[in-house]
Amino acid sequence: MRPSRFVATLAGLAAVAALWHSGLALAQQGGAPAAGNAPAASPPAASPPAASPPAASPPATSAPAAAAPPATAGEVFGEDVVLAPKTIVYVSGQATWDRAFESIQDAIRAVNGFLQKQGLTAAGPAMTIYTSTDDSGFKFKAGVPVEKAPSPAPQGDLAVGESPSGKALKYVHRGSYDGMDTTYEAITNQLDDKGLEAQDQFVEVYVTDPLTTPEDKLVIEVYVPLR
């Protein structure tokens, strides 16, 4: 399913929304009713009048524009925030869209395993930084914040870096990761409506543990850094 930074700017968000989007609803096609057996005509009775043609099916309607997901009391969809940089231990990777969430989970498991071996404690919830996207998939950095960079530094697929910082808009998604298309489409619509320009990146912060929380109970904060 969400990092160094996006190769596409706002178009990247629109691409994510389009790739997640399930498509337009199909119009229900009306069929003509089956004709029953006509009663035997008694001579010299007149032929019965011709049956009226069935009513035409109503035209297909377009799917409504995505609305902002429901917010809890006091929550703002697109809240202005300032992100503080955090030291994170992360795994860089790439994934196809059909394995998005599974790939992110695998990366976070690898980071958690390293922290446990080093006796380190997470300093906040896990996060994913999306660095580039295209029709086939995306590249990302998924990791966990720590108080300070571990020493010795991690090897192999693991690395230490800094999370994005500066002015951003904050959004909240609740529910299955498969429903992220609705959230990203609403984000894209809001950015377009307000004429805002996003940086070439966005960040997902997993308020609930993405490894243990049932998907329908997920709470994910999405941060869109602004130019």
N, C-alpha and C positions, 0 to 999 in steps of 0.2 A: 502498500500500500504503500511518510512525508516521508554541521554540513559545510563545507568550504564556501560555495556560493553558486547561485543559479547562473546558467549561461543565458537563459532568457529572463527578462525582467518581469513586468506585469504579465506579459504573454505567457510566462511560465506558470503563473497561477491559473490563468485561463486554460492552459493546456491540461493542468492537473484536474481542474473541474470538468473539462470535456472528457478526459480519459476515464474519470470515475463515473461520469453521468450515465444513467441507465437507458436513456433514449426517450423518445416521445411515446405516449400511450397509443395503442392501436385502436382505430375506430371500429366499433362493432358493426358488422355487416348484416343487414336485414335480409331474410330469405322469404320467398313467397310461400304462403301457407299451402300445405298439401290439400289437393282437392279430394272430397269424399265421393263415394259412388252416387251417381245421379239416379233418382227414382225413375222407374219405367214410365214412359210417356203414354197416356191413354189417348188413342185416337178419338176425336180429331183435335185433341188439346194442342194449343200453340206451344212452340218451343219456348223454354224458359229464357228470360233475358240474359244477355251476356254478363258475366261477373265483372265487377269493377276491378281494375288493376290494383295490385297491392300498393299501399302507401310507400313512398320513397324513404329510404333510410336517412336520418339526419346527417348533415355533413360532419366530417371529423373535426374535432376541436383540437387546437394546439395545446400542448402541455403548459400549464401556468409557469411563469417565471419563478425561479427559486426564491423563497423568502428566507429571512434570517431564522436559524433554529431558535426554538423557544428558550428564553433566558430565565434564570431564577431571579427572585426579587432583588432589585438593586444592581443587577448585572447589566453592563452596557455591551452591545455587540459592536466592536470596533472601538475599544477604550484606548485613549492616548496614554502611553506608558514610556518610560525610559529604561531600557535594559542595561543592567550592570554586567560587565564581562565576568565570566566564571572559568576557572581552570577545570577542564574536563579530560577524562581518560576515554578514548573513543576507538571505534573500529570504522575504517572507511570501507565502503562496499558499493555494489550496484545490484539492482534487482529488476525483475520484470514486474509489471503492474499486478499480475495475478498472484504474485507472491510477496507483495509489498509488506504487509504486516508481519508475515512469518520471517522475512529477511531481517526486519528491524528487531524482532524478538531474538533471533539468533545472535545478532551483534551485541545486544544488551546482555545476554547470557554470558558471552565471552568476556565482556568488561567486568561483570559481577564476579566471575570466576577469578579473574586477575586480582581484583580488590580483596577478595577473601583470602587468597594465598599470601598477599602482602600485609594482611591485617589492617587494611584501610577501610574507612567508613564513608559512605556516600554523603555528600554535603547538600543534597537536594534530589529532586526526582530526575529520572532518566529523560533524555531528550534526543531528538533527531534533527539534524540540520540538512536540508535538501540543497545539493550543490548544482545539479543540472537535471533536466528532464527532456525526454523526447517521446515519440509515439510508442517505442518499444519498452521503455522503462525509465529508471532514474539512478543517479548517484547520490550517495548520502554519507554522513558521519553520524553514527549513533553511539551515545555514551552516557556517562554519569559524571556529575560535578564532584570535585574533591576539594578539601581545604587547601592543599598545596600539591605541587607536582611530585609524584612518587620518585624515590631514588633507591635503586637504580631505575632508569627509565624503562618502560615496557618495550618488549621486542616484537618482531614479526608484524602481525596485522594491527597490533595495538599501538597507539600513539597518544601524546599529550598535547593539548592545544587550548584555545580560548573560545568561549561561546560568543556569538554576536552581541554587540552593544550599541547603545544610542536610541534615538527616537523610533518608536514602533507602534503599531496598532495590535491590540490583544483581542482575540476571539476565543470562544469556548465551544468545543464540540462534545456532545454527550451521546453515548450509545456506540453501536458497532462501528468498527473501522470501515466496513463496507459502505457506511452512510456518509463518509467524509466528502463524497462528491457534492452533496447538498450544501455542506458548510463552505467548501471552497468556491462553489458557484456564487453563494451569497456574498462571500468576501470580495470576489472579483466584481460583482455588481456594485457593491458599495464603493470600492476604489474608483470605478468608472464614474459613478454618480458624483463623487466628491472631487474628481479630477486629481487624485493623489497618485504619486509616482513611487512605486516600491523599488527597493534594492533588488539585486539579482540573487535572492535567497529567501527562505522562510524557515521557521523553527517550530517544531512540535514539542511540547513539554507534557509528559505523561503524569498528570496529577494522581491518577490511580495506577497501581503497578501493572504494566502491560503484560507481565509474565503470569500473573495469578488472578487478575480481575476478569470475571466473565465479560465477554465482548459487549453485551448489551448494557453493562454498567460502567463502561469506560468513560473517563473524563479527560479530555485532551485540550490543552491550551495551545492555540496557534498564534505565533507572533510574526508579524509582517514588518520588518525594518523599512523605514521610509528614507528617501533621498533628501 
